[in-house]
Amino acid sequence: MNENSQSFVILNGIRSNPNEAKENAIRNSLPVYDNPSELLELENSQKDISVRATAEVMNEMLKMKFSGIDIQKFMEIYTKLHIGEAFALPVPPIITCTFKNMTSAEEVQNFLSGHQRLIGEDSFGHSFLNLHTDNVYEFTIIRAHFNLAEDHKSIYHGYYYDENEKFAFFIKSSAQFDLTVVYSEK
C-alpha cells in the first residue's frame, strides 16, 4: 500500500472517528418509519426527534408537507442558489431524518454553527474528519416559530433563502450534501 492509500484509509476509515461505531449504533437503533402519513404526523407533532425512513417515504412526506417539494427538489433549490445550476445528488435507501423546533433566529444560528460539521470533536476533545460515503445521508427539518421571511438575514451567511406561496425556507447543505431545511409558514 502506498503512502497516499494509507493516508486515505486513515482519514476515511473507522480510525478517523473514534465515535463512529457508537454513532452508527445509535443511528441504527432509531425507529424506522415506512408510512409517509405517520412521518408527517410525527413532524406535525412538533417534537424534537430523530428517526430513520426510506428515501421514498421521506420524499412522499416532504411532498405532502411542502406541496410537491422533495429531497431532490430542495437540493436543486440549494444548488441553483449556491452555484447557479440546479442539480441533485443521489439519496441512499435509508436516511436519518431529524425534526426540530426553534423559536428565534439566534437559536437557529447557534444550532447550525455546530450541525453537520466537516471536522467533528469527540468527548475527549480530539478532532476527526466527519465523513461519510452517501449523499444526503441526513435530512434535518427545523420548524421556525418566528417569521423566517423577516429574520432569515440574521441567521448565518452561506445558507440560502427561498419561498413559495405557503412557506419561507432557509436551506443549508453540509460539505457532504446533508441537507437542513428551516421553514416557517407564511
Secondary structure, 3 states (H helix, E strand, C coil): CCHHHHHHHHHHCHHHCCCHHHHHHHHHHCCEECCHHHHHHHHHCCCCEEEEEEHHHHHHHHHHHCCCCCHHHHHHHHHHHHHCCCCCCCCCCEEEEEEEEECCHHHHHHHHHHCCCCEEECCCCCEEECCCCCCCCEEEEEEECCCHHHHHHHCCCCCEEEECCCEEEEEEECCCCCEEEEEEEC
